[in-house]
Amino acid sequence: MSEIQIRRLHAVSEPEIAGLSDVLIDCVTGGASVSFMWPMTMEKARTFWTKVAVGVSRNERDLLVAEDTDGSIVGTVQVVIDLPENQPHRGDASKMLVHRRARCKGVGAALLVAAEAAALEAGKTVLVLDTASDSAERLYVRQGWQLCGQIPKYALLPDGAFCATTVFY
């Protein structure tokens, strides 16, 4: 997986929903706290990505995907740009997911750079995110993100155990 291509989706096709669903299921199966509990089904994943596709079509969010050399989606991140009127300068980086087979290969860093560029292009000068992953925390620090703090018992892991969430900007 030496070459990763990052692509912004302006519309989301059925094959892309399938690829995104595969990444989401893999991350949840691997224990990622990304809003879903076990068991993670294809139906739940497809429903989630179909709703995201609506947000993309309404220009409420940017959806970026990382593809490997065969065109398979191995990662994704969203930039939520439709925020309240008192926050026209802010965006949220959301659902940064990298398939376990593609981790530690620069996919997360490439997605983060692309998310930052998409936010700037949308006129956003502050970008925030949160994570419950130690490895993601290390990535954000390496990429120059500023740590705000950690909130204990913020969410649940897919198995139902509490987890803390760390907030960055």
C-alpha positions in Angstrom: 0.0 0.0 0.0 2.7 2.5 -1.0 0.4 4.9 -2.7 -2.7 6.3 -1.2 -5.0 8.6 -3.0 -7.3 11.0 -1.1 -10.5 11.9 -2.9 -13.4 14.1 -2.0 -16.8 12.6 -2.7 -19.3 15.1 -4.1 -22.0 12.4 -4.4 -21.8 9.0 -2.8 -22.4 5.9 -5.0 -23.6 2.5 -3.8 -20.1 1.0 -4.3 -18.7 3.8 -2.2 -21.3 3.2 0.5 -20.2 -0.5 0.5 -16.6 0.4 0.8 -17.2 3.0 3.6 -19.4 0.4 5.4 -16.5 -2.1 5.3 -14.2 0.4 6.9 -16.7 1.3 9.6 -17.5 -2.3 10.4 -13.8 -3.1 10.6 -13.2 -0.2 13.0 -16.1 -1.0 15.3 -15.2 -4.7 15.3 -11.7 -3.6 16.3 -13.1 -1.8 19.3 -13.2 1.8 18.1 -15.5 4.1 19.9 -17.1 5.8 16.9 -20.8 5.9 17.9 -21.7 2.3 17.4 -22.1 -0.8 19.6 -21.6 -4.5 18.9 -22.8 -6.2 17.0 -22.0 -3.9 14.1 -24.1 -4.9 11.1 -23.9 -4.1 7.5 -27.4 -2.7 7.8 -26.4 -0.2 10.5 -23.3 0.8 8.5 -25.2 1.3 5.3 -27.9 3.4 7.1 -25.2 5.6 8.6 -23.4 6.2 5.3 -26.7 6.8 3.5 -27.5 9.6 6.0 -23.9 11.0 5.5 -24.5 11.0 1.7 -27.6 13.2 2.2 -25.4 15.6 4.2 -22.8 15.6 1.5 -25.5 16.3 -1.2 -26.8 19.3 0.9 -23.2 20.7 1.3 -23.5 20.2 5.1 -20.3 18.2 5.2 -17.3 17.2 3.1 -16.6 13.4 2.8 -13.0 12.4 2.0 -11.9 8.9 1.3 -8.5 7.3 1.2 -8.1 4.6 -1.6 -5.3 2.2 -2.1 -3.8 1.3 -5.4 -6.7 -1.0 -6.4 -9.3 1.7 -5.6 -10.5 0.1 -2.4 -11.6 2.5 0.3 -9.2 2.1 3.3 -10.0 5.2 5.3 -12.3 8.2 5.5 -12.9 11.5 7.4 -15.7 14.0 7.3 -15.5 17.8 7.8 -18.8 19.0 9.2 -19.2 22.6 7.9 -22.9 23.3 8.5 -22.7 24.6 12.1 -24.8 27.2 14.0 -24.7 30.8 12.7 -22.5 31.9 15.6 -19.8 29.5 14.4 -19.2 30.3 10.7 -15.5 30.0 11.2 -15.5 26.5 12.8 -15.7 23.0 11.4 -15.7 19.6 13.0 -13.5 16.7 11.8 -15.6 13.7 12.3 -15.5 9.9 11.9 -11.8 9.6 11.0 -11.7 5.9 10.3 -8.8 3.8 8.9 -9.2 0.1 8.2 -7.0 -2.0 10.4 -5.1 -3.4 7.4 -4.1 0.1 6.3 -3.0 1.5 9.7 0.5 2.8 10.3 1.0 3.5 6.6 0.3 7.2 6.5 -3.4 7.0 5.7 -4.5 8.8 8.8 -2.0 11.6 8.3 -3.0 12.0 4.7 -6.7 12.1 5.6 -6.0 14.7 8.3 -4.1 17.0 5.9 -6.9 16.7 3.4 -9.5 17.5 6.1 -7.6 20.6 7.1 -7.4 21.7 3.5 -11.1 21.1 2.9 -11.9 23.1 6.1 -9.8 26.0 4.9 -11.4 25.8 1.5 -14.8 26.1 3.2 -13.7 29.2 5.1 -13.2 27.4 8.4 -10.3 28.7 10.5 -10.9 26.5 13.5 -11.2 22.7 13.2 -12.0 20.5 16.2 -12.1 16.8 16.8 -12.3 14.3 19.5 -11.0 10.8 19.9 -11.0 7.8 22.3 -7.9 6.2 20.6 -4.4 6.5 22.0 -2.9 5.9 18.5 -5.1 8.6 17.0 -4.0 11.0 19.8 -0.4 10.4 18.9 -1.2 11.1 15.2 -2.9 14.4 16.1 0.0 15.5 18.3 2.5 14.6 15.5 0.4 16.6 13.0 0.5 19.7 15.2 -3.0 19.6 16.7 -3.4 21.3 20.1 -4.7 19.2 23.0 -7.7 20.7 24.9 -8.2 18.0 27.4 -9.8 14.7 28.2 -13.4 14.1 29.3 -13.7 10.9 31.4 -16.6 8.5 30.7 -17.6 10.5 27.7 -18.8 7.6 25.6 -19.0 3.8 25.4 -16.7 1.4 23.6 -18.5 -1.1 21.3 -18.6 -3.6 24.2 -20.4 -1.2 26.5 -17.4 -0.1 28.7 -17.0 3.6 29.4 -14.1 5.4 27.7 -12.6 8.8 27.9 -12.5 11.2 25.0 -9.7 13.6 24.2 -10.5 16.9 22.4 -8.1 18.6 20.0 -8.2 21.7 17.8 
